[in-house]
Amino acid sequence: MNTTGNFTEYNKQQFYENWAEAARTEPFRIEILKWKGQNLSKLYNKLDIVTKFKTIKIAEIGGAEGIVLSSFIEKLNTPLEAYNFELSKNFIDIGNKLYPNIHYINTDPTKEKIKIKFDILILSDIIEHIENDEYFLESCAEITNYILIKLPLENTLHTKFLRKIGKLSDLGVVHPAGHLHEYNIKTGINLIKKQFEIIDFFCEDMPFNLRPSENLTVLGKIDNRIIRRLCYYYLPGHIYSKFYDSSLFVLAKSKRINNDMNYKG
């Protein structure tokens, strides 16, 4: 895990408003977000839980317009209350129209403490944006019983090579998505374990049909369409993630609050 420039002297709000506007035009973005939600629901289904209440309270931090959260709750057959704490007003305006069953709250959770307690909290591609990722997870552990995390694994040989030849931006404010950290499986799991008890996790790469390749060079297309696929299909996940970026999906239980849900592992 490493970090470079941060947003202390940068307009964080404006950065994410601009990013929100640009992200809406990205190819396959909706399909990718639904893929994230579906993988998170696979982990949730490993829990055999019975609430003491009639309704499960679920929240996502940094959930954009709510596609991940919506695709996640579509897989659940449980009465629930859903919340999305999002920094971008642009995303919230869109989300209120698309998903009226989700409560949207415009806030920066790194500055304003969330006072609501939840049964399930979702962090999908958010931790790498947080300057003090350890403190952020500590605050999350105080407001949820269980957490579902999707974390990008970008501390790879492929990423380092692309950055060395100038094909990939550094971390920090110059990063196109504002990533401040890069993780591998070990650093990601160790970070989460400080505040949560790991129940289950798995690594998964994005489906190849969702990877735009029209702007790649000839060598890039060969790498993406042939070499990377061969590595994905024939190497164990923990080995593959050393070479190419992929995703870590984690289900964990808070160490900091008493669970209000009965868990049968």
Secondary structure, DSSP 8 states (H G I E B T S, - for coil): -B----STTS-HHHHHHHHHHHHTTSTTHHHHHHHHHHHHHHHHTT-EEEESSSSEEEEEES-TTSHHHHHHHTT--S-EEEEEEES-HHHHHHHHHH-TTEEEEE--TTTS-----EEEEEEES-GGG-TTHHHHHHHHHTTEEEEEEEEEE--SHHHHHHHHTTSS--SSTTSTT----BB-HHHHHHHHHTTEEEEEEEEE---GGGS--TTS-HHHHHIIIIIHHHHHHHS-HHHHHHHS-EEEEEEEEESSS--SEEEE-
